[in-house]
Amino acid sequence: MLSGRLWGLIFALLLTTCLFSWGQENARSSSIRTPPDLPATDLQSTLLLIQSPQTEVLGVTVVTGDAWLKSEVAHTLRMLELIGRTDIPVVPGAEYPLVRTKEATELWEKEYGSVTWLGAWTPRFYHPPDQLGEMPEGKPTTKPADEDAAHFLIRMVRKYPHEVSIYAGGPMTNLALAISIDPEFAGLAKEMVFMGASLNPQTSDPEFINTPRHEFNIWFDPEAAHIALRAPWKKIVCTTVDISVKTRMTQKLIDRIKAGNSPAARYVGTYARLFGDYNYLWDELAAAAWLDPSLITKKETRFMDVDLSRGANYGNMLTWNDKDRPKLDLQPVEIQMDLDLEKFYGMFVEMMKAETPKK
């Protein structure tokens, strides 16, 4: 397993970015992602990183994605309270994408068809951005950091040059802002690890049958993803939908975790929910594979970008091999293709049952 410093980018807290299905950002209800504004949602991957005794989580930066920024901040703060890690700063970031708006997206849907999951904008779960939504775990008493996410990220990579691994489990708005403020930001990080992108997933999930290149974390802020993917990182690792759909959160896994008595196990055991047939462990896999790369049994290198044309494919993923890629400033991305599924499940359960490391 790797050691080093790491900060979480949620998103949606999403992470999220998702817990419940646990995909930080991601459990889905039937053919949609888990309802936002629920504890655990988008936070399981963050829990995995905190639970590892071999990482130092420098902070959790938050962005609107599966849910609004303010509600994601509140759920993250409360989770840290419940597991006894309020020393980890929670840093609010961007409340809206760089360019995409709710109103423009609604017009786009009228022309090109409806989108299954719109994150914080999903009509059936929508509420104003200044409201928290339901908080069955209770509202936090701790406060987020005064600093904004982009400047926090820049400050961390400059404080620990070439030591900070950035885990991105939501839209990349905060990263794009940090890159725009400080052109040296990406090069000063050790690596970027992100859950996002969809290539050709083998699944019956309606979300991907008609649009296999559409993935929410990229699609919600495509301009930000375009900026982040072209930045000069030393290394980029991607957990795609293609490998994520091979995983499932099940009641059996929840019960195995509930058998533990750690704060993390109690948190997951209390708030985990299953929704429909597609309870993927998207973000959990991305976090676990960063901690233990041996979970991944097959990978390949592609060059990635995002379709920014304003037609039907706006926000979809573009990929090439080295031979066929355009002569543009694209970066190589290590894409995970297959995994040791039982090893992943075992690691996930045992880390949730373990006692939470202290600062």
C-alpha positions as CSV (number, residue, x, y, z in Angstrom):
1,M,0.0,0.0,0.0
2,L,1.2,3.5,-0.7
3,S,2.1,6.0,1.9
4,G,2.1,9.7,1.7
5,R,-0.1,12.8,2.1
6,L,-3.5,13.0,0.4
7,W,-6.4,15.4,0.3
8,G,-9.9,14.6,-0.8
9,L,-11.8,16.5,-3.4
10,I,-15.4,15.7,-3.0
11,F,-17.5,16.6,-4.4
12,A,-20.5,15.7,-4.4
13,L,-19.5,14.6,-1.5
14,L,-19.7,13.5,-3.2
15,L,-18.4,13.0,-3.1
16,T,-20.0,13.8,-3.9
17,T,-19.2,13.4,-4.8
18,C,-21.0,8.8,-2.4
19,L,-21.6,6.4,0.0
20,F,-24.4,4.5,0.1
21,S,-23.9,2.4,-2.7
22,W,-21.4,3.8,-1.9
23,G,-20.0,5.4,-4.6
24,Q,-19.2,8.6,-3.2
25,E,-21.3,10.2,-5.5
26,N,-22.7,7.6,-6.4
27,A,-25.1,5.1,-5.3
28,R,-27.9,5.0,-7.6
29,S,-31.6,4.8,-7.2
30,S,-32.7,2.4,-9.8
31,S,-31.2,4.0,-12.8
32,I,-30.2,7.2,-11.0
33,R,-27.6,8.1,-8.4
34,T,-28.5,8.0,-4.8
35,P,-30.6,10.8,-3.5
36,P,-28.3,13.7,-2.3
37,D,-28.5,15.2,1.1
38,L,-28.1,11.9,2.9
39,P,-25.4,11.0,5.4
40,A,-22.8,8.6,4.0
41,T,-23.6,9.7,0.6
42,D,-20.4,10.3,-1.2
43,L,-18.4,10.0,2.0
44,Q,-17.4,6.3,2.0
45,S,-14.4,6.9,-0.2
46,T,-13.3,9.7,2.2
47,L,-13.7,7.3,5.1
48,L,-11.5,4.8,3.4
49,L,-8.7,7.3,3.0
50,I,-9.1,8.5,6.6
51,Q,-9.2,4.9,7.9
52,S,-5.8,4.1,6.3
53,P,-2.9,4.4,8.9
54,Q,-0.6,5.0,6.0
55,T,-2.1,8.3,4.8
56,E,-2.3,11.8,6.2
57,V,-5.5,13.4,5.0
58,L,-4.5,17.1,4.8
59,G,-8.1,18.2,4.2
60,V,-11.4,17.6,2.4
61,T,-12.3,20.2,-0.3
62,V,-15.9,20.3,-1.3
63,V,-17.7,21.2,-4.6
64,T,-21.3,21.1,-5.7
65,G,-22.0,17.9,-7.6
66,D,-24.4,15.2,-6.5
67,A,-25.6,17.7,-3.9
68,W,-25.2,21.4,-3.2
69,L,-22.0,22.7,-1.7
70,K,-23.5,23.7,1.6
71,S,-25.2,20.4,2.3
72,E,-22.1,18.4,1.3
73,V,-20.0,20.5,3.7
74,A,-22.4,19.9,6.5
75,H,-22.5,16.1,5.9
76,T,-18.7,16.0,5.8
77,L,-18.3,18.0,9.0
78,R,-20.8,15.8,10.7
79,M,-19.1,12.5,9.6
80,L,-15.8,13.8,10.9
81,E,-17.5,14.6,14.2
82,L,-18.9,11.1,14.5
83,I,-15.6,9.3,13.8
84,G,-13.6,11.7,16.0
85,R,-11.5,13.4,13.3
86,T,-12.5,17.0,13.5
87,D,-8.8,17.9,13.1
88,I,-9.2,17.4,9.3
89,P,-10.2,20.7,7.7
90,V,-13.3,20.8,5.5
91,V,-12.8,23.5,2.9
92,P,-15.7,24.8,0.8
93,G,-15.1,25.3,-2.9
94,A,-17.2,26.1,-6.0
95,E,-20.9,26.2,-5.7
96,Y,-21.5,26.3,-9.5
97,P,-19.7,24.9,-12.5
98,L,-17.5,27.2,-14.5
99,V,-19.9,27.5,-17.5
100,R,-22.8,25.1,-17.3
101,T,-26.0,26.4,-15.8
102,K,-29.2,24.7,-14.7
103,E,-31.3,26.7,-17.1
104,A,-29.1,26.1,-20.1
105,T,-29.0,22.4,-19.3
106,E,-32.8,22.3,-19.2
107,L,-32.9,23.8,-22.7
108,W,-30.2,21.4,-23.9
109,E,-32.4,18.5,-22.6
110,K,-35.4,19.7,-24.6
111,E,-33.3,19.4,-27.8
112,Y,-31.1,16.3,-27.1
113,G,-33.1,14.3,-24.6
114,S,-33.3,14.0,-20.8
115,V,-30.3,13.2,-18.6
116,T,-30.9,10.6,-15.9
117,W,-28.8,12.2,-13.2
118,L,-28.3,16.0,-12.8
119,G,-26.8,15.9,-9.3
120,A,-27.9,18.9,-7.2
121,W,-30.2,19.9,-10.1
122,T,-32.2,16.6,-10.3
123,P,-35.8,17.7,-10.2
124,R,-37.1,15.1,-7.7
125,F,-34.5,16.0,-5.2
126,Y,-34.0,19.6,-5.9
127,H,-33.9,22.3,-3.2
128,P,-32.3,25.8,-3.1
129,P,-28.5,25.9,-2.7
130,D,-28.6,27.6,0.7
131,Q,-30.7,24.8,2.3
132,L,-29.1,21.7,3.8
133,G,-31.9,19.2,3.1
134,E,-32.4,16.2,5.4
135,M,-29.7,15.5,8.0
136,P,-30.7,12.4,9.9
137,E,-27.3,12.2,11.5
138,G,-27.8,15.6,13.0
139,K,-26.3,19.0,12.1
140,P,-22.6,19.6,12.7
141,T,-21.4,21.9,15.5
142,T,-18.0,22.3,13.9
143,K,-17.3,24.9,11.2
144,P,-15.6,24.7,7.8
145,A,-12.3,26.4,7.1
146,D,-12.4,30.1,6.2
147,E,-10.1,29.4,3.2
148,D,-11.5,28.6,-0.2
149,A,-10.7,25.2,-1.8
150,A,-8.6,26.4,-4.7
151,H,-6.2,28.4,-2.5
152,F,-6.1,25.6,0.1
153,L,-5.0,23.2,-2.6
154,I,-2.3,25.5,-3.9
155,R,-1.1,26.1,-0.4
156,M,-0.8,22.4,0.3
157,V,1.2,21.5,-2.8
158,R,3.5,24.4,-2.2
159,K,4.0,23.4,1.4
160,Y,4.6,19.7,0.5
161,P,6.0,19.9,-3.1
162,H,5.7,16.5,-5.0
163,E,4.2,14.8,-1.9
164,V,0.5,15.5,-2.2
165,S,-1.7,13.0,-4.0
166,I,-5.0,14.6,-5.0
167,Y,-8.1,12.3,-5.0
168,A,-11.0,13.7,-7.0
169,G,-14.4,12.1,-6.4
170,G,-16.6,14.8,-8.0
171,P,-16.6,17.5,-10.6
172,M,-13.2,19.1,-11.1
173,T,-14.2,22.8,-10.6
174,N,-11.9,23.4,-7.7
175,L,-9.0,21.8,-9.5
176,A,-9.6,24.0,-12.6
177,L,-9.7,27.1,-10.4
178,A,-6.4,26.1,-8.7
179,I,-4.8,25.5,-12.1
180,S,-6.0,28.8,-13.4
181,I,-4.7,30.7,-10.3
182,D,-1.3,29.0,-10.2
183,P,0.0,27.4,-13.4
184,E,2.6,25.5,-11.4
185,F,-0.1,23.8,-9.2
186,A,-0.5,20.5,-11.1
187,G,3.2,20.0,-11.5
188,L,3.8,20.5,-7.8
189,A,1.4,17.7,-6.9
190,K,2.6,14.1,-6.8
191,E,-0.4,12.8,-8.8
192,M,-4.1,13.1,-9.5
193,V,-6.4,10.2,-8.9
194,F,-10.0,10.6,-10.0
195,M,-13.3,8.7,-10.4
196,G,-14.8,9.8,-13.6
197,A,-15.2,9.1,-17.3
198,S,-17.1,6.4,-19.1
199,L,-15.9,4.6,-22.2
200,N,-17.9,1.5,-23.0
201,P,-19.3,0.1,-19.8
202,Q,-20.8,-3.4,-20.0
203,T,-24.0,-2.8,-18.0
204,S,-27.8,-2.8,-18.3
205,D,-27.9,0.4,-16.3
206,P,-30.2,2.8,-18.4
207,E,-27.9,5.7,-17.6
208,F,-25.2,4.3,-19.9
209,I,-27.0,2.3,-22.6
210,N,-27.8,5.3,-24.8
211,T,-24.9,7.5,-23.8
212,P,-21.9,5.3,-22.9
213,R,-19.5,8.2,-22.9
214,H,-21.5,10.3,-20.5
215,E,-20.4,10.3,-16.9
216,F,-21.7,12.8,-14.3
217,N,-18.4,14.0,-12.7
218,I,-17.0,15.0,-16.1
219,W,-20.3,16.1,-17.6
220,F,-21.5,18.4,-14.8
221,D,-18.5,20.8,-15.4
222,P,-16.9,19.8,-18.7
223,E,-14.8,22.9,-19.0
224,A,-13.2,22.2,-15.6
225,A,-12.5,18.6,-16.6
226,H,-10.9,19.9,-19.8
227,I,-8.6,22.2,-17.9
228,A,-7.7,19.6,-15.3
229,L,-7.0,16.8,-17.8
230,R,-4.7,18.9,-19.9
231,A,-2.7,20.2,-16.9
232,P,0.9,18.9,-16.5
233,W,0.4,16.4,-13.7
234,K,3.3,14.0,-13.1
235,K,0.7,11.1,-13.1
236,I,-3.0,10.7,-13.6
237,V,-5.0,7.6,-12.6
238,C,-8.6,7.1,-13.6
239,T,-11.3,4.8,-12.2
240,T,-13.9,4.8,-14.9
241,V,-17.5,3.7,-15.0
242,D,-16.4,0.7,-16.9
243,I,-14.6,-0.9,-14.0
244,S,-16.9,0.6,-11.3
245,V,-19.9,-1.3,-12.6
246,K,-18.2,-4.5,-11.8
247,T,-18.7,-3.7,-8.1
248,R,-21.8,-3.7,-6.0
249,M,-22.7,-2.6,-2.5
250,T,-24.9,-5.4,-1.0
251,Q,-26.7,-6.0,2.2
252,K,-24.2,-8.7,2.9
253,L,-21.4,-6.2,2.7
254,I,-23.3,-3.8,5.0
255,D,-23.9,-6.6,7.5
256,R,-20.2,-7.5,7.5
257,I,-19.3,-3.9,8.3
258,K,-22.0,-3.6,10.9
259,A,-20.4,-6.5,12.8
260,G,-17.6,-4.2,13.6
261,N,-17.6,-1.6,16.5
262,S,-15.4,1.1,15.1
263,P,-16.8,4.6,14.6
264,A,-16.6,4.1,10.8
265,A,-18.4,0.8,11.0
266,R,-21.1,2.3,13.2
267,Y,-21.5,5.3,10.8
268,V,-21.8,3.0,7.7
269,G,-24.0,0.5,9.5
270,T,-26.4,3.3,10.6
271,Y,-26.7,5.3,7.4
272,A,-25.9,2.9,4.5
273,R,-28.9,2.3,2.1
274,L,-29.3,0.3,-1.0
275,F,-31.2,1.9,-3.9
276,G,-32.5,-0.2,-6.9
277,D,-30.2,-2.5,-8.8
278,Y,-27.2,-0.4,-9.5
279,N,-25.4,0.2,-6.1
280,Y,-21.9,0.6,-7.5
281,L,-18.9,1.3,-5.4
282,W,-17.5,3.9,-7.7
283,D,-15.5,6.2,-5.5
284,E,-14.7,3.5,-2.9
285,L,-12.9,1.6,-5.6
286,A,-10.9,4.7,-6.7
287,A,-9.8,5.3,-3.1
288,A,-9.0,1.7,-2.3
289,A,-7.0,1.2,-5.5
290,W,-4.9,4.3,-4.6
291,L,-4.2,2.8,-1.2
292,D,-3.5,-0.7,-2.7
293,P,-2.7,-0.7,-6.4
294,S,-2.5,-4.5,-6.4
295,L,-6.4,-4.5,-6.4
296,I,-6.2,-3.6,-10.1
297,T,-5.3,-6.6,-12.3
298,K,-5.4,-4.8,-15.7
299,K,-4.8,-1.3,-16.9
300,E,-3.9,0.6,-20.0
301,T,-2.9,4.1,-21.0
302,R,-5.1,6.5,-22.9
303,F,-5.1,10.2,-23.7
304,M,-8.2,12.0,-22.5
305,D,-10.2,15.1,-23.1
306,V,-13.8,16.3,-23.0
307,D,-16.2,17.3,-25.9
308,L,-16.9,21.0,-25.4
309,S,-19.0,21.4,-28.6
310,R,-22.5,22.6,-27.6
311,G,-24.3,19.7,-29.4
312,A,-25.6,16.4,-28.3
313,N,-22.2,15.2,-27.0
314,Y,-21.4,18.2,-24.9
315,G,-19.6,16.9,-21.8
316,N,-18.9,13.4,-23.2
317,M,-15.5,11.7,-22.8
318,L,-12.9,11.7,-25.6
319,T,-10.1,9.2,-25.6
320,W,-7.2,8.1,-27.9
321,N,-4.3,5.8,-27.9
322,D,-0.8,7.2,-28.4
323,K,-0.8,6.4,-32.1
324,D,-4.1,8.1,-33.0
325,R,-4.2,11.0,-30.6
326,P,-4.4,14.5,-32.0
327,K,-1.3,16.7,-31.9
328,L,-2.5,18.6,-28.9
329,D,-1.3,19.1,-25.4
330,L,-2.9,16.0,-24.0
331,Q,-1.7,14.0,-20.9
332,P,-1.4,10.2,-20.6
333,V,-3.9,8.7,-18.2
334,E,-3.6,5.3,-16.5
335,I,-7.0,3.7,-16.8
336,Q,-8.0,0.8,-14.6
337,M,-9.6,-2.0,-16.6
338,D,-10.2,-4.9,-14.2
339,L,-9.8,-5.8,-10.5
340,D,-9.6,-8.5,-7.9
341,L,-13.2,-8.1,-6.8
342,E,-13.1,-10.3,-3.6
343,K,-9.8,-8.7,-2.5
344,F,-11.5,-5.3,-2.9
345,Y,-14.6,-6.3,-0.9
346,G,-12.4,-7.7,1.9
347,M,-10.3,-4.6,2.1
348,F,-13.3,-2.4,2.1
349,V,-15.0,-4.3,5.0
350,E,-11.9,-4.6,7.1
351,M,-10.9,-0.9,6.8
352,M,-14.4,0.2,7.8
353,K,-14.3,-2.1,10.8
354,A,-10.8,-0.9,11.9
355,E,-10.3,1.7,14.5
356,T,-9.9,5.2,13.1
357,P,-6.3,6.4,13.2
358,K,-5.8,9.5,15.2
359,K,-3.9,12.6,14.1
